[in-house]
Amino acid sequence: MLKFLNFKQKKANKIFKKAQELMNNYKDANAIILFKKVIKLDPNNSSSYYNIGLIYKYRLEWNKSLDYNLKAYKLNPEDEAARWNTAIAATALGKWDIARKAWKDQCFDLGEEHGEINSNFGQTPVRLNSENGEVVWGTRIDPVRVKINNIPFEDSGYHYE
């Protein structure tokens, strides 16, 4: 039995390395397929869940990102990157209980215990887009969101709704 487990682990490691290579070469769909194969061979491989969640984060597919990063976070609560991406995805989705726990575990003091995070983390400059280089000032209302305080130029594409 032990020999079989070692074989499965070696196979999982080999597939994981190939998946990382694909991910690094922006072949995300193929990388996801291989990371899922690793998960079937080794369901406790938090790195595979994290990497799938990371791909979905960059695609702005927040529900999938949250699902996979949350699995990675639960399997390895010490994984700072998994906690961080869980917090980002939960914040993007407005899942405040999950976001608050993940941010708290990242050592952010959020004050209130429930509901939307809307604090004052200080002022920060924000580059609206790289083409025209416009920078505006805003107030960080949580670790990743900013409320813009000044009026951007019309051609920035940003406006109040």
PyMOL CGO cylinders between C-alpha atoms (Angstrom):
from pymol import cmd
from pymol.cgo import CYLINDER

trace = [
    CYLINDER, 0.00, 0.00, 0.00, 2.82, 2.41, 0.88, 0.3, 1, 1, 1, 1, 1, 1,
    CYLINDER, 2.82, 2.41, 0.88, 4.46, 1.80, -2.51, 0.3, 1, 1, 1, 1, 1, 1,
    CYLINDER, 4.46, 1.80, -2.51, 1.18, 2.73, -4.25, 0.3, 1, 1, 1, 1, 1, 1,
    CYLINDER, 1.18, 2.73, -4.25, 0.90, 5.95, -2.22, 0.3, 1, 1, 1, 1, 1, 1,
    CYLINDER, 0.90, 5.95, -2.22, 4.48, 6.91, -3.11, 0.3, 1, 1, 1, 1, 1, 1,
    CYLINDER, 4.48, 6.91, -3.11, 3.70, 6.28, -6.79, 0.3, 1, 1, 1, 1, 1, 1,
    CYLINDER, 3.70, 6.28, -6.79, 0.57, 8.47, -6.58, 0.3, 1, 1, 1, 1, 1, 1,
    CYLINDER, 0.57, 8.47, -6.58, 2.55, 11.22, -4.84, 0.3, 1, 1, 1, 1, 1, 1,
    CYLINDER, 2.55, 11.22, -4.84, 5.33, 11.13, -7.44, 0.3, 1, 1, 1, 1, 1, 1,
    CYLINDER, 5.33, 11.13, -7.44, 2.78, 11.23, -10.24, 0.3, 1, 1, 1, 1, 1, 1,
    CYLINDER, 2.78, 11.23, -10.24, 0.97, 14.14, -8.55, 0.3, 1, 1, 1, 1, 1, 1,
    CYLINDER, 0.97, 14.14, -8.55, 4.25, 16.04, -8.16, 0.3, 1, 1, 1, 1, 1, 1,
    CYLINDER, 4.25, 16.04, -8.16, 5.15, 15.51, -11.82, 0.3, 1, 1, 1, 1, 1, 1,
    CYLINDER, 5.15, 15.51, -11.82, 1.73, 16.72, -12.99, 0.3, 1, 1, 1, 1, 1, 1,
    CYLINDER, 1.73, 16.72, -12.99, 1.89, 19.68, -10.58, 0.3, 1, 1, 1, 1, 1, 1,
    CYLINDER, 1.89, 19.68, -10.58, 5.22, 20.84, -12.07, 0.3, 1, 1, 1, 1, 1, 1,
    CYLINDER, 5.22, 20.84, -12.07, 3.78, 20.61, -15.59, 0.3, 1, 1, 1, 1, 1, 1,
    CYLINDER, 3.78, 20.61, -15.59, 0.69, 22.56, -14.49, 0.3, 1, 1, 1, 1, 1, 1,
    CYLINDER, 0.69, 22.56, -14.49, 2.88, 25.30, -13.01, 0.3, 1, 1, 1, 1, 1, 1,
    CYLINDER, 2.88, 25.30, -13.01, 4.86, 25.47, -16.24, 0.3, 1, 1, 1, 1, 1, 1,
    CYLINDER, 4.86, 25.47, -16.24, 1.64, 25.86, -18.23, 0.3, 1, 1, 1, 1, 1, 1,
    CYLINDER, 1.64, 25.86, -18.23, 0.40, 28.53, -15.83, 0.3, 1, 1, 1, 1, 1, 1,
    CYLINDER, 0.40, 28.53, -15.83, 3.68, 30.44, -16.11, 0.3, 1, 1, 1, 1, 1, 1,
    CYLINDER, 3.68, 30.44, -16.11, 3.27, 30.36, -19.91, 0.3, 1, 1, 1, 1, 1, 1,
    CYLINDER, 3.27, 30.36, -19.91, -0.31, 31.74, -19.72, 0.3, 1, 1, 1, 1, 1, 1,
    CYLINDER, -0.31, 31.74, -19.72, -1.90, 28.44, -20.76, 0.3, 1, 1, 1, 1, 1, 1,
    CYLINDER, -1.90, 28.44, -20.76, -4.38, 28.70, -17.92, 0.3, 1, 1, 1, 1, 1, 1,
    CYLINDER, -4.38, 28.70, -17.92, -7.12, 26.38, -19.21, 0.3, 1, 1, 1, 1, 1, 1,
    CYLINDER, -7.12, 26.38, -19.21, -4.65, 23.51, -19.58, 0.3, 1, 1, 1, 1, 1, 1,
    CYLINDER, -4.65, 23.51, -19.58, -3.06, 24.35, -16.23, 0.3, 1, 1, 1, 1, 1, 1,
    CYLINDER, -3.06, 24.35, -16.23, -6.46, 24.13, -14.50, 0.3, 1, 1, 1, 1, 1, 1,
    CYLINDER, -6.46, 24.13, -14.50, -7.06, 20.68, -16.02, 0.3, 1, 1, 1, 1, 1, 1,
    CYLINDER, -7.06, 20.68, -16.02, -3.72, 19.44, -14.68, 0.3, 1, 1, 1, 1, 1, 1,
    CYLINDER, -3.72, 19.44, -14.68, -4.15, 21.04, -11.24, 0.3, 1, 1, 1, 1, 1, 1,
    CYLINDER, -4.15, 21.04, -11.24, -7.50, 19.25, -10.99, 0.3, 1, 1, 1, 1, 1, 1,
    CYLINDER, -7.50, 19.25, -10.99, -5.76, 15.96, -11.84, 0.3, 1, 1, 1, 1, 1, 1,
    CYLINDER, -5.76, 15.96, -11.84, -3.33, 16.64, -8.99, 0.3, 1, 1, 1, 1, 1, 1,
    CYLINDER, -3.33, 16.64, -8.99, -6.26, 17.24, -6.65, 0.3, 1, 1, 1, 1, 1, 1,
    CYLINDER, -6.26, 17.24, -6.65, -7.76, 13.85, -7.62, 0.3, 1, 1, 1, 1, 1, 1,
    CYLINDER, -7.76, 13.85, -7.62, -4.43, 12.17, -6.82, 0.3, 1, 1, 1, 1, 1, 1,
    CYLINDER, -4.43, 12.17, -6.82, -3.76, 14.27, -3.72, 0.3, 1, 1, 1, 1, 1, 1,
    CYLINDER, -3.76, 14.27, -3.72, -6.91, 15.97, -2.37, 0.3, 1, 1, 1, 1, 1, 1,
    CYLINDER, -6.91, 15.97, -2.37, -4.90, 17.64, 0.41, 0.3, 1, 1, 1, 1, 1, 1,
    CYLINDER, -4.90, 17.64, 0.41, -2.61, 19.49, -2.00, 0.3, 1, 1, 1, 1, 1, 1,
    CYLINDER, -2.61, 19.49, -2.00, -3.53, 23.04, -1.01, 0.3, 1, 1, 1, 1, 1, 1,
    CYLINDER, -3.53, 23.04, -1.01, -1.17, 24.51, -3.62, 0.3, 1, 1, 1, 1, 1, 1,
    CYLINDER, -1.17, 24.51, -3.62, -3.25, 23.10, -6.48, 0.3, 1, 1, 1, 1, 1, 1,
    CYLINDER, -3.25, 23.10, -6.48, -6.41, 24.69, -5.08, 0.3, 1, 1, 1, 1, 1, 1,
    CYLINDER, -6.41, 24.69, -5.08, -4.53, 27.96, -4.56, 0.3, 1, 1, 1, 1, 1, 1,
    CYLINDER, -4.53, 27.96, -4.56, -3.16, 28.02, -8.12, 0.3, 1, 1, 1, 1, 1, 1,
    CYLINDER, -3.16, 28.02, -8.12, -6.58, 27.39, -9.64, 0.3, 1, 1, 1, 1, 1, 1,
    CYLINDER, -6.58, 27.39, -9.64, -7.98, 30.15, -7.42, 0.3, 1, 1, 1, 1, 1, 1,
    CYLINDER, -7.98, 30.15, -7.42, -5.18, 32.46, -8.54, 0.3, 1, 1, 1, 1, 1, 1,
    CYLINDER, -5.18, 32.46, -8.54, -5.97, 31.87, -12.21, 0.3, 1, 1, 1, 1, 1, 1,
    CYLINDER, -5.97, 31.87, -12.21, -9.63, 32.66, -11.57, 0.3, 1, 1, 1, 1, 1, 1,
    CYLINDER, -9.63, 32.66, -11.57, -8.65, 35.77, -9.60, 0.3, 1, 1, 1, 1, 1, 1,
    CYLINDER, -8.65, 35.77, -9.60, -6.72, 37.14, -12.58, 0.3, 1, 1, 1, 1, 1, 1,
    CYLINDER, -6.72, 37.14, -12.58, -9.75, 36.37, -14.77, 0.3, 1, 1, 1, 1, 1, 1,
    CYLINDER, -9.75, 36.37, -14.77, -11.95, 38.26, -12.27, 0.3, 1, 1, 1, 1, 1, 1,
    CYLINDER, -11.95, 38.26, -12.27, -14.07, 35.11, -11.86, 0.3, 1, 1, 1, 1, 1, 1,
    CYLINDER, -14.07, 35.11, -11.86, -14.62, 35.84, -8.21, 0.3, 1, 1, 1, 1, 1, 1,
    CYLINDER, -14.62, 35.84, -8.21, -16.95, 32.96, -7.26, 0.3, 1, 1, 1, 1, 1, 1,
    CYLINDER, -16.95, 32.96, -7.26, -14.55, 30.34, -8.59, 0.3, 1, 1, 1, 1, 1, 1,
    CYLINDER, -14.55, 30.34, -8.59, -11.57, 32.19, -7.14, 0.3, 1, 1, 1, 1, 1, 1,
    CYLINDER, -11.57, 32.19, -7.14, -13.20, 32.24, -3.72, 0.3, 1, 1, 1, 1, 1, 1,
    CYLINDER, -13.20, 32.24, -3.72, -14.15, 28.55, -3.87, 0.3, 1, 1, 1, 1, 1, 1,
    CYLINDER, -14.15, 28.55, -3.87, -10.64, 27.37, -4.69, 0.3, 1, 1, 1, 1, 1, 1,
    CYLINDER, -10.64, 27.37, -4.69, -8.76, 29.82, -2.48, 0.3, 1, 1, 1, 1, 1, 1,
    CYLINDER, -8.76, 29.82, -2.48, -11.06, 29.03, 0.43, 0.3, 1, 1, 1, 1, 1, 1,
    CYLINDER, -11.06, 29.03, 0.43, -10.29, 25.31, 0.02, 0.3, 1, 1, 1, 1, 1, 1,
    CYLINDER, -10.29, 25.31, 0.02, -6.57, 26.08, -0.01, 0.3, 1, 1, 1, 1, 1, 1,
    CYLINDER, -6.57, 26.08, -0.01, -6.96, 28.34, 3.04, 0.3, 1, 1, 1, 1, 1, 1,
    CYLINDER, -6.96, 28.34, 3.04, -8.86, 25.65, 4.97, 0.3, 1, 1, 1, 1, 1, 1,
    CYLINDER, -8.86, 25.65, 4.97, -6.31, 22.97, 4.07, 0.3, 1, 1, 1, 1, 1, 1,
    CYLINDER, -6.31, 22.97, 4.07, -3.39, 25.22, 5.03, 0.3, 1, 1, 1, 1, 1, 1,
    CYLINDER, -3.39, 25.22, 5.03, -4.45, 28.10, 7.31, 0.3, 1, 1, 1, 1, 1, 1,
    CYLINDER, -4.45, 28.10, 7.31, -0.81, 29.25, 7.52, 0.3, 1, 1, 1, 1, 1, 1,
    CYLINDER, -0.81, 29.25, 7.52, -0.66, 29.94, 3.77, 0.3, 1, 1, 1, 1, 1, 1,
    CYLINDER, -0.66, 29.94, 3.77, -0.61, 33.74, 3.64, 0.3, 1, 1, 1, 1, 1, 1,
    CYLINDER, -0.61, 33.74, 3.64, -1.23, 33.88, -0.13, 0.3, 1, 1, 1, 1, 1, 1,
    CYLINDER, -1.23, 33.88, -0.13, -4.33, 31.67, 0.13, 0.3, 1, 1, 1, 1, 1, 1,
    CYLINDER, -4.33, 31.67, 0.13, -5.68, 33.80, 3.01, 0.3, 1, 1, 1, 1, 1, 1,
    CYLINDER, -5.68, 33.80, 3.01, -4.98, 36.99, 1.03, 0.3, 1, 1, 1, 1, 1, 1,
    CYLINDER, -4.98, 36.99, 1.03, -6.72, 35.77, -2.13, 0.3, 1, 1, 1, 1, 1, 1,
    CYLINDER, -6.72, 35.77, -2.13, -9.63, 34.41, -0.11, 0.3, 1, 1, 1, 1, 1, 1,
    CYLINDER, -9.63, 34.41, -0.11, -10.03, 37.86, 1.45, 0.3, 1, 1, 1, 1, 1, 1,
    CYLINDER, -10.03, 37.86, 1.45, -9.80, 39.62, -1.93, 0.3, 1, 1, 1, 1, 1, 1,
    CYLINDER, -9.80, 39.62, -1.93, -12.37, 37.33, -3.59, 0.3, 1, 1, 1, 1, 1, 1,
    CYLINDER, -12.37, 37.33, -3.59, -14.75, 37.50, -0.62, 0.3, 1, 1, 1, 1, 1, 1,
    CYLINDER, -14.75, 37.50, -0.62, -14.45, 41.30, -0.61, 0.3, 1, 1, 1, 1, 1, 1,
    CYLINDER, -14.45, 41.30, -0.61, -15.14, 41.47, -4.36, 0.3, 1, 1, 1, 1, 1, 1,
    CYLINDER, -15.14, 41.47, -4.36, -18.28, 39.34, -3.83, 0.3, 1, 1, 1, 1, 1, 1,
    CYLINDER, -18.28, 39.34, -3.83, -19.43, 41.21, -0.71, 0.3, 1, 1, 1, 1, 1, 1,
    CYLINDER, -19.43, 41.21, -0.71, -19.23, 38.04, 1.39, 0.3, 1, 1, 1, 1, 1, 1,
    CYLINDER, -19.23, 38.04, 1.39, -18.33, 40.04, 4.44, 0.3, 1, 1, 1, 1, 1, 1,
    CYLINDER, -18.33, 40.04, 4.44, -18.17, 37.30, 7.09, 0.3, 1, 1, 1, 1, 1, 1,
    CYLINDER, -18.17, 37.30, 7.09, -15.61, 35.36, 5.02, 0.3, 1, 1, 1, 1, 1, 1,
    CYLINDER, -15.61, 35.36, 5.02, -13.74, 38.54, 4.09, 0.3, 1, 1, 1, 1, 1, 1,
    CYLINDER, -13.74, 38.54, 4.09, -13.58, 39.75, 7.70, 0.3, 1, 1, 1, 1, 1, 1,
    CYLINDER, -13.58, 39.75, 7.70, -12.22, 36.44, 8.97, 0.3, 1, 1, 1, 1, 1, 1,
    CYLINDER, -12.22, 36.44, 8.97, -9.57, 36.26, 6.24, 0.3, 1, 1, 1, 1, 1, 1,
    CYLINDER, -9.57, 36.26, 6.24, -8.52, 39.91, 6.72, 0.3, 1, 1, 1, 1, 1, 1,
    CYLINDER, -8.52, 39.91, 6.72, -8.42, 39.41, 10.48, 0.3, 1, 1, 1, 1, 1, 1,
    CYLINDER, -8.42, 39.41, 10.48, -6.22, 36.34, 9.98, 0.3, 1, 1, 1, 1, 1, 1,
    CYLINDER, -6.22, 36.34, 9.98, -3.99, 38.61, 7.84, 0.3, 1, 1, 1, 1, 1, 1,
    CYLINDER, -3.99, 38.61, 7.84, -3.69, 40.88, 10.94, 0.3, 1, 1, 1, 1, 1, 1,
    CYLINDER, -3.69, 40.88, 10.94, -5.96, 43.71, 9.76, 0.3, 1, 1, 1, 1, 1, 1,
    CYLINDER, -5.96, 43.71, 9.76, -7.99, 45.36, 12.52, 0.3, 1, 1, 1, 1, 1, 1,
    CYLINDER, -7.99, 45.36, 12.52, -11.43, 45.91, 11.01, 0.3, 1, 1, 1, 1, 1, 1,
    CYLINDER, -11.43, 45.91, 11.01, -13.29, 47.15, 14.06, 0.3, 1, 1, 1, 1, 1, 1,
    CYLINDER, -13.29, 47.15, 14.06, -16.93, 46.17, 13.63, 0.3, 1, 1, 1, 1, 1, 1,
    CYLINDER, -16.93, 46.17, 13.63, -17.75, 42.49, 13.59, 0.3, 1, 1, 1, 1, 1, 1,
    CYLINDER, -17.75, 42.49, 13.59, -20.40, 42.21, 10.84, 0.3, 1, 1, 1, 1, 1, 1,
    CYLINDER, -20.40, 42.21, 10.84, -21.42, 43.66, 7.51, 0.3, 1, 1, 1, 1, 1, 1,
    CYLINDER, -21.42, 43.66, 7.51, -19.57, 45.55, 4.83, 0.3, 1, 1, 1, 1, 1, 1,
    CYLINDER, -19.57, 45.55, 4.83, -16.11, 46.77, 5.65, 0.3, 1, 1, 1, 1, 1, 1,
    CYLINDER, -16.11, 46.77, 5.65, -16.06, 50.55, 5.40, 0.3, 1, 1, 1, 1, 1, 1,
    CYLINDER, -16.06, 50.55, 5.40, -13.21, 51.87, 7.53, 0.3, 1, 1, 1, 1, 1, 1,
    CYLINDER, -13.21, 51.87, 7.53, -10.50, 54.47, 7.03, 0.3, 1, 1, 1, 1, 1, 1,
    CYLINDER, -10.50, 54.47, 7.03, -7.12, 52.95, 6.25, 0.3, 1, 1, 1, 1, 1, 1,
    CYLINDER, -7.12, 52.95, 6.25, -5.72, 56.32, 5.22, 0.3, 1, 1, 1, 1, 1, 1,
    CYLINDER, -5.72, 56.32, 5.22, -5.14, 58.19, 1.99, 0.3, 1, 1, 1, 1, 1, 1,
    CYLINDER, -5.14, 58.19, 1.99, -3.52, 56.61, -1.05, 0.3, 1, 1, 1, 1, 1, 1,
    CYLINDER, -3.52, 56.61, -1.05, -2.80, 57.60, -4.64, 0.3, 1, 1, 1, 1, 1, 1,
    CYLINDER, -2.80, 57.60, -4.64, -4.56, 55.57, -7.34, 0.3, 1, 1, 1, 1, 1, 1,
    CYLINDER, -4.56, 55.57, -7.34, -3.47, 55.36, -10.99, 0.3, 1, 1, 1, 1, 1, 1,
    CYLINDER, -3.47, 55.36, -10.99, -6.72, 55.06, -12.93, 0.3, 1, 1, 1, 1, 1, 1,
    CYLINDER, -6.72, 55.06, -12.93, -5.24, 53.72, -16.13, 0.3, 1, 1, 1, 1, 1, 1,
    CYLINDER, -5.24, 53.72, -16.13, -1.77, 53.29, -17.54, 0.3, 1, 1, 1, 1, 1, 1,
    CYLINDER, -1.77, 53.29, -17.54, -2.47, 55.05, -20.83, 0.3, 1, 1, 1, 1, 1, 1,
    CYLINDER, -2.47, 55.05, -20.83, -2.88, 58.62, -19.62, 0.3, 1, 1, 1, 1, 1, 1,
    CYLINDER, -2.88, 58.62, -19.62, -1.12, 58.20, -16.29, 0.3, 1, 1, 1, 1, 1, 1,
    CYLINDER, -1.12, 58.20, -16.29, -3.76, 60.05, -14.31, 0.3, 1, 1, 1, 1, 1, 1,
    CYLINDER, -3.76, 60.05, -14.31, -3.43, 59.69, -10.56, 0.3, 1, 1, 1, 1, 1, 1,
    CYLINDER, -3.43, 59.69, -10.56, -6.20, 60.60, -8.12, 0.3, 1, 1, 1, 1, 1, 1,
    CYLINDER, -6.20, 60.60, -8.12, -6.36, 60.43, -4.34, 0.3, 1, 1, 1, 1, 1, 1,
    CYLINDER, -6.36, 60.43, -4.34, -8.65, 58.17, -2.40, 0.3, 1, 1, 1, 1, 1, 1,
    CYLINDER, -8.65, 58.17, -2.40, -9.37, 56.78, 1.03, 0.3, 1, 1, 1, 1, 1, 1,
    CYLINDER, -9.37, 56.78, 1.03, -8.70, 53.09, 1.56, 0.3, 1, 1, 1, 1, 1, 1,
    CYLINDER, -8.70, 53.09, 1.56, -11.95, 51.72, 2.99, 0.3, 1, 1, 1, 1, 1, 1,
    CYLINDER, -11.95, 51.72, 2.99, -10.56, 48.22, 3.44, 0.3, 1, 1, 1, 1, 1, 1,
    CYLINDER, -10.56, 48.22, 3.44, -7.28, 46.50, 2.58, 0.3, 1, 1, 1, 1, 1, 1,
    CYLINDER, -7.28, 46.50, 2.58, -8.08, 46.41, -1.17, 0.3, 1, 1, 1, 1, 1, 1,
    CYLINDER, -8.08, 46.41, -1.17, -10.79, 48.96, -1.98, 0.3, 1, 1, 1, 1, 1, 1,
    CYLINDER, -10.79, 48.96, -1.98, -10.44, 52.70, -2.34, 0.3, 1, 1, 1, 1, 1, 1,
    CYLINDER, -10.44, 52.70, -2.34, -13.09, 55.41, -2.37, 0.3, 1, 1, 1, 1, 1, 1,
    CYLINDER, -13.09, 55.41, -2.37, -11.87, 58.05, -4.83, 0.3, 1, 1, 1, 1, 1, 1,
    CYLINDER, -11.87, 58.05, -4.83, -11.94, 61.51, -3.27, 0.3, 1, 1, 1, 1, 1, 1,
    CYLINDER, -11.94, 61.51, -3.27, -11.25, 63.82, -6.18, 0.3, 1, 1, 1, 1, 1, 1,
    CYLINDER, -11.25, 63.82, -6.18, -12.78, 64.15, -9.63, 0.3, 1, 1, 1, 1, 1, 1,
    CYLINDER, -12.78, 64.15, -9.63, -10.94, 62.34, -12.43, 0.3, 1, 1, 1, 1, 1, 1,
    CYLINDER, -10.94, 62.34, -12.43, -10.56, 63.86, -15.88, 0.3, 1, 1, 1, 1, 1, 1,
    CYLINDER, -10.56, 63.86, -15.88, -13.45, 63.07, -18.21, 0.3, 1, 1, 1, 1, 1, 1,
    CYLINDER, -13.45, 63.07, -18.21, -11.29, 61.00, -20.57, 0.3, 1, 1, 1, 1, 1, 1,
    CYLINDER, -11.29, 61.00, -20.57, -10.25, 58.66, -17.73, 0.3, 1, 1, 1, 1, 1, 1,
    CYLINDER, -10.25, 58.66, -17.73, -13.42, 56.63, -18.23, 0.3, 1, 1, 1, 1, 1, 1,
    CYLINDER, -13.42, 56.63, -18.23, -14.23, 56.81, -14.52, 0.3, 1, 1, 1, 1, 1, 1,
    CYLINDER, -14.23, 56.81, -14.52, -17.31, 58.55, -13.16, 0.3, 1, 1, 1, 1, 1, 1,
    CYLINDER, -17.31, 58.55, -13.16, -19.77, 58.45, -10.31, 0.3, 1, 1, 1, 1, 1, 1,
    CYLINDER, -19.77, 58.45, -10.31, -22.79, 56.18, -10.73, 0.3, 1, 1, 1, 1, 1, 1,
]
cmd.load_cgo(trace, "trace")
